[in-house]
Amino acid sequence: MRSQAGGITDQAALLTAVAGLVHGSWWNVDHEHGYGGEKFFLPDGVCEMPAMTMSGRDAIADGYAVRRAAGDRVSRHLVSNLQVSGQDGSQIVARYALVLYAGHGSLPVSMQLPQAVCDVEDALTGYDDDLLIAHRRLEAVFVAEGNGSVMLRSRAT
């Protein structure tokens, strides 16, 4: 059965689609360095992070380019406590904890404490029979001293 929310009405299929989108978007950052990562978002989607807000696929692609320009960064974004709610026929909300391990160099990178723990809220909606991110908002809960993430640094005041 199909609905406006990515065309999925079966609860198990919906949860699988949401988990696939969330995990796939972070896998892209970790293993593909964000190349094509903007395609997880609606054309006018927003990615709001502590250091910057990117609006639209072009800005999101540029944001990933800034991240790549920071050097030979290795990262793993670990998603946990995924909660899915708010399906009103057109939008779904996915909330989860994101733990970031990151460093620079060649594999294996020396193990350090997590760089950050964030609360993330993704507003998801259907688009051309896909489920995409309309708005992703990261809130840094814990950030390591010396954090090297261009996305999680505090905004300049």
N, C-alpha and C positions, 0 to 999 in steps of 0.2 A: 504494500500500500504506500502511496506517495502523499506528501503534504508539502506546504510551502517551505518548511524548515529542511532544506536539502532533499525534499521529496521523501522523507522517511517517517513513517508513523509507527512501525513496530519498535517497541522500547529497546529490546536487545540490539536490534540493528542500529538504532539511533546511538546508543551508548558506544557501540563498536565504531561507528563513523566518527563520533566526537573524539574518542581516544585516538583513533588513527590520524585525525587531523592535528590534534595537539601534539602527539608524539612525533608525527612526521615533520611538523614545522621545526621542532627543536633538533631532530635528527639532521635536517637540512643544514642548520647552523653548525652543528658539530662535525659533520662528515662531508658536507659540500660547501662549507664556508659561506653559506647564505646565497650562493649562486642560484637564482630562480626562486628564492625564498619569498619574494613579493607575491608569487602566484598563490600562496596560501591565504592571501587577503583579497577582499573585494577590490575592484578597481579604485574605489575611493576609500578603502580601508585605512584605519588609523592604528599605529603602533606607538603607544605612549610608555616611555621608560623614564627613570629618574633624570637622566642626562639630556634627553631629547624626545620630541614628539615628531613622528614622521606621518604625514598624511598623503595617501595615494601610493600606488605601486611604484612610481618613479622615485619618490622620496624614500620609500622603504628599501628599494634596490640601492639607492645612494648610501643609505645608512649601513647596509651590509658592506658596501665598498669601503666606507670609512673604517669599519671593523677590520676588514682584510688588510688595509693599509697600515694597521697598527703592528704588523709583523707576523711572525711564524707562530701564531697563537694556537694552542691546542685546548679544546674545551669539551666538557660533557655537561649537558643540562639534564638533570634528573628530575622527572615529574613524579609527584606522589600526591596522595589524598585527593584525587580527581572527583569532583562533585558536579553533577549535571542537573540543571534545573531550568525553569522558566520557559518551557516550550509553550508558546502561545499561538502556535500555528505558523509563526514566521521567524521567531528568534529563540535561540537556545543560549544559556549562559553556562560556561564551564569555568569552574574555580578550582585552583590547585596550588600546591606548593612547588616551587622550583628551586633546586639546589644546584649551584654552579661550582664546578671544579674547573680551574683553568691555569694555564702556565704557558711559557714560551720554550721552544726548543724542539728537538726530535724525540720521537717515541722511544722508550717510555720517558715521560716527563716526571721529574721528582714530585712525589706526593706531598701535598700541602693541605692545610685545612681548607674547607670550602671558601671560595671567594665571596659567595653571597648566598643568602636564602631569601627568596622573594615570594610574595603572594601574587598570583596572577589571576586576572579575570578576563576571559575571552567571550565577547558577544559574537555569536555565530549565526549565520543566516544562509538560506539557500540561494544559489546563483547558478543558473544554467545546469540544473540537476546535480550540482555539487554543494557541499557544505563548506563555506569559507568564513574567514575571520572578518567581521565588520569593524571590531574595535578590540585591541589587546591592550591591557593596562597592567604594568608591572609595578609593584610597590616593594622596595627594598626593605626587608625586615632586619636582616643582619648583613653587614658588609665588612669584609676583612680589611684590616689596616693594610695599605699598600695595594688595594684592589686595582687590577690593571684593565678592567672592562671599560671600554669607551662608552658603553650604553648605560652603565650603572653609576658613573661618577655623579657627584652632585651637580646640579645646574649652576652655572655661573650666576652670581648675583650682582 
